[in-house]
Amino acid sequence: MKSATILVVDDEPQIRRVMRATLTSHGYTIVEARDGKEALEKFRSERPELVILDTNMPVLDGLQACREIRASSSVPIIMLTVRSAEKDKVRALDAGADDYIVKPFGIQELLARIRAALRRSPAEETTALESKDFVFDFEKRVVIVRGKTVHLTPKEFDLLHELVANHGKPVSHRRLLQAVWGPDYGEETESLRVVINQLRKKIESDPAKPKYILTEPWFGYRFFLPQDGPKGPRDSQKD
């Protein structure tokens, strides 16, 4: 099993250095950010398995960053706070954090909380999928459709990845927009529709009558394979 990647977000360089040295020595891969805005950028580009997020930071504080991450991901989040008051813990949990730890903290306690959060997290996201018509290898960024390699733009690739990771399940417009375009998006359904249509031209044998990238009317889209089960009444392709 590969080492988990952890995004460490703190505006204090000394804390980041200590955590990087300690967590790296325990086999974790560390990505760092200095504030909430940089954290969101690193989260989208690095796709960490866990986030350690300081509460008080400049530019965008930890609670705001936590809400933005949670809007599009179920990744475990551990909040760091200098206060132990119950209301501060409640605020962290209400923002979407899975756990919190009060500064100063012991490294062994932090390691234990990381292990517990990773155990509770969902199974690893889909990195590969094969069927009669497709081979998707998302780690290698390879997409093969009916025996031919297909070249996708970055947004097409990320959108396909998000849909395939949830294959058989409807995924909302907002979740897709925030996962691919970023947390500031959510209402730009026309941009999403354009990329969906581009994907269908590259994936579907008949883009006008899609069999795999299905529209969930007034909600979002769903990637369907025959083994996902029978298609339901919401599979009309009207947007």
C-alpha positions as CSV (number, residue, x, y, z in Angstrom):
1,M,0.0,0.0,0.0
2,K,1.4,3.4,-0.9
3,S,2.2,6.0,1.7
4,A,-0.7,8.4,2.4
5,T,-0.2,12.0,1.2
6,I,-1.0,14.6,3.9
7,L,-1.6,18.3,3.2
8,V,-0.2,20.3,6.2
9,V,-1.6,23.8,6.4
10,D,-0.1,26.3,8.9
11,D,1.2,29.8,8.6
12,E,4.1,29.1,11.1
13,P,7.1,27.8,9.2
14,Q,8.6,26.2,12.3
15,I,5.5,24.1,12.8
16,R,5.5,23.0,9.2
17,R,9.1,22.0,9.4
18,V,8.6,19.9,12.5
19,M,5.5,18.2,11.1
20,R,7.2,17.6,7.7
21,A,10.3,16.0,9.4
22,T,8.2,13.9,11.8
23,L,5.5,12.7,9.4
24,T,8.0,12.0,6.6
25,S,10.0,9.9,9.0
26,H,6.9,7.8,9.6
27,G,6.4,7.1,5.9
28,Y,3.9,9.9,4.9
29,T,4.3,12.1,1.9
30,I,3.9,15.7,2.9
31,V,2.5,18.7,0.9
32,E,2.6,22.1,2.6
33,A,0.6,25.3,2.4
34,R,0.9,28.6,4.3
35,D,-2.7,29.8,4.3
36,G,-6.2,28.7,3.4
37,K,-6.0,30.0,-0.2
38,E,-2.8,28.1,-0.9
39,A,-4.3,25.1,0.8
40,L,-7.3,25.0,-1.6
41,E,-4.9,25.2,-4.6
42,K,-2.7,22.4,-3.3
43,F,-5.7,20.3,-2.4
44,R,-6.9,20.4,-6.0
45,S,-3.5,19.8,-7.6
46,E,-2.1,17.1,-5.1
47,R,-5.3,15.2,-4.1
48,P,-4.1,14.4,-0.5
49,E,-5.6,11.5,1.5
50,L,-5.7,13.7,4.7
51,V,-5.6,17.4,5.5
52,I,-4.2,18.9,8.7
53,L,-5.5,22.4,8.9
54,D,-4.7,25.3,11.3
55,T,-7.7,27.3,12.4
56,N,-6.2,30.8,12.5
57,M,-4.4,31.8,9.3
58,P,-4.2,34.9,7.0
59,V,-5.9,35.3,3.6
60,L,-8.4,32.5,4.2
61,D,-8.8,31.0,7.7
62,G,-8.9,27.3,8.5
63,L,-12.6,27.1,9.1
64,Q,-13.4,28.7,5.7
65,A,-10.9,26.5,4.0
66,C,-12.4,23.4,5.7
67,R,-15.9,24.3,4.5
68,E,-14.6,24.7,0.9
69,I,-12.8,21.4,0.9
70,R,-15.7,19.6,2.5
71,A,-18.1,21.0,-0.1
72,S,-16.5,18.7,-2.8
73,S,-14.6,16.0,-0.9
74,S,-15.0,13.5,2.0
75,V,-11.2,13.5,2.7
76,P,-10.4,13.4,6.4
77,I,-9.6,16.8,8.0
78,I,-7.9,17.3,11.3
79,M,-8.1,20.9,12.6
80,L,-5.4,22.5,14.7
81,T,-6.4,25.1,17.3
82,V,-4.7,27.0,20.1
83,R,-7.9,27.0,22.2
84,S,-9.6,24.1,23.9
85,A,-13.0,25.8,24.6
86,E,-15.9,23.6,23.6
87,K,-17.3,26.3,21.3
88,D,-14.1,26.3,19.3
89,K,-14.2,22.5,18.9
90,V,-17.9,22.7,17.9
91,R,-17.1,25.3,15.3
92,A,-14.4,23.1,13.8
93,L,-16.7,20.1,13.7
94,D,-19.6,22.1,12.2
95,A,-17.2,23.3,9.5
96,G,-16.8,19.7,8.4
97,A,-13.6,18.6,10.3
98,D,-13.4,15.0,11.3
99,D,-11.2,15.6,14.4
100,Y,-9.3,18.4,16.1
101,I,-6.2,18.7,18.2
102,V,-5.2,21.5,20.6
103,K,-1.8,23.2,20.3
104,P,0.7,22.4,21.8
105,F,0.2,18.7,21.1
106,G,2.4,15.6,21.4
107,I,3.6,14.0,18.2
108,Q,2.4,10.6,19.3
109,E,-1.1,11.9,19.8
110,L,-1.1,13.5,16.4
111,L,0.2,10.3,14.8
112,A,-2.6,8.3,16.5
113,R,-5.3,10.7,15.3
114,I,-3.9,10.5,11.7
115,R,-4.0,6.7,11.8
116,A,-7.6,6.8,13.2
117,A,-8.7,9.3,10.6
118,L,-7.2,7.3,7.7
119,R,-8.9,4.1,9.0
120,R,-12.3,5.8,9.0
121,S,-11.8,7.3,5.6
122,P,-13.6,5.8,2.6
123,A,-11.8,3.2,0.4
124,E,-9.2,4.6,-1.9
125,E,-10.6,6.5,-4.9
126,T,-10.9,4.7,-8.2
127,T,-7.6,4.9,-10.0
128,A,-8.3,2.4,-12.7
129,L,-11.4,0.9,-14.4
130,E,-11.6,-1.6,-17.3
131,S,-14.5,-2.8,-19.3
132,K,-15.2,-4.2,-22.8
133,D,-15.0,-0.8,-24.3
134,F,-12.7,1.2,-21.9
135,V,-9.4,1.2,-20.1
136,F,-9.1,4.1,-17.6
137,D,-5.8,4.4,-15.7
138,F,-6.0,7.7,-13.9
139,E,-2.6,7.4,-12.2
140,K,-0.9,7.1,-15.6
141,R,-3.4,9.5,-17.2
142,V,-4.2,6.9,-19.8
143,V,-7.7,6.7,-21.4
144,I,-8.3,3.9,-24.0
145,V,-11.7,3.8,-25.8
146,R,-12.5,0.7,-27.9
147,G,-8.8,0.0,-28.4
148,K,-7.7,3.5,-29.2
149,T,-5.9,5.9,-26.9
150,V,-7.9,9.1,-26.4
151,H,-6.3,12.4,-25.6
152,L,-8.2,14.6,-23.1
153,T,-7.8,18.1,-22.0
154,P,-7.0,18.6,-18.2
155,K,-10.6,19.5,-17.4
156,E,-12.0,16.6,-19.5
157,F,-9.7,14.3,-17.7
158,D,-10.5,15.6,-14.2
159,L,-14.3,15.5,-15.0
160,L,-14.1,12.0,-16.3
161,H,-12.1,10.9,-13.2
162,E,-14.7,12.4,-10.9
163,L,-17.6,10.7,-12.7
164,V,-15.8,7.3,-12.9
165,A,-14.8,7.5,-9.3
166,N,-18.5,7.6,-8.5
167,H,-19.7,5.3,-11.3
168,G,-23.3,4.2,-11.0
169,K,-24.1,7.2,-8.8
170,P,-25.5,10.6,-9.8
171,V,-23.0,13.4,-9.1
172,S,-24.4,17.0,-8.8
173,H,-23.5,19.9,-11.0
174,R,-22.1,21.8,-8.0
175,R,-19.9,18.9,-6.8
176,L,-18.5,18.4,-10.4
177,L,-17.9,22.1,-10.8
178,Q,-16.1,22.5,-7.5
179,A,-14.1,19.3,-7.9
180,V,-12.9,20.3,-11.4
181,W,-13.0,24.1,-11.6
182,G,-12.5,24.9,-7.9
183,P,-14.5,25.8,-4.7
184,D,-15.5,29.2,-6.0
185,Y,-17.7,27.5,-8.7
186,G,-21.1,26.0,-8.4
187,E,-23.5,27.7,-10.7
188,E,-21.6,27.7,-14.0
189,T,-23.6,24.7,-15.4
190,E,-23.1,25.9,-19.0
191,S,-19.3,25.5,-18.7
192,L,-19.9,22.0,-17.3
193,R,-22.2,21.1,-20.1
194,V,-19.6,22.2,-22.7
195,V,-17.0,19.9,-21.3
196,I,-19.5,17.0,-20.9
197,N,-20.3,17.3,-24.6
198,Q,-16.6,17.3,-25.4
199,L,-16.2,14.2,-23.4
200,R,-19.1,12.4,-25.0
201,K,-17.6,13.1,-28.4
202,K,-14.5,11.3,-27.3
203,I,-16.1,8.5,-25.2
204,E,-19.4,7.7,-26.7
205,S,-19.9,5.7,-30.0
206,D,-23.0,8.0,-30.6
207,P,-22.6,11.3,-28.6
208,A,-26.2,12.2,-29.4
209,K,-27.5,9.1,-27.7
210,P,-25.0,8.6,-24.8
211,K,-24.8,5.2,-23.1
212,Y,-22.1,6.0,-20.5
213,I,-22.1,9.7,-19.5
214,L,-25.8,10.1,-18.6
215,T,-27.7,13.2,-17.7
216,E,-29.5,13.3,-14.4
217,P,-32.2,16.0,-15.2
218,W,-32.0,19.2,-13.1
219,F,-29.3,17.5,-10.9
220,G,-26.0,16.5,-12.6
221,Y,-24.5,13.6,-14.4
222,R,-23.7,9.9,-13.9
223,F,-21.2,7.5,-15.4
224,F,-22.9,4.2,-16.2
225,L,-21.5,0.8,-17.0
226,P,-23.7,-2.3,-17.5
227,Q,-22.4,-3.9,-14.3
228,D,-23.7,-0.8,-12.3
229,G,-27.2,-2.2,-12.7
230,P,-30.3,-1.3,-14.6
231,K,-30.8,2.3,-15.6
232,G,-33.5,4.2,-13.7
233,P,-36.2,6.5,-14.9
234,R,-34.0,9.6,-14.5
235,D,-31.7,8.6,-17.3
236,S,-33.3,10.9,-19.9
237,Q,-30.7,12.9,-21.6
238,K,-32.5,16.2,-21.4
239,D,-30.4,18.8,-19.4
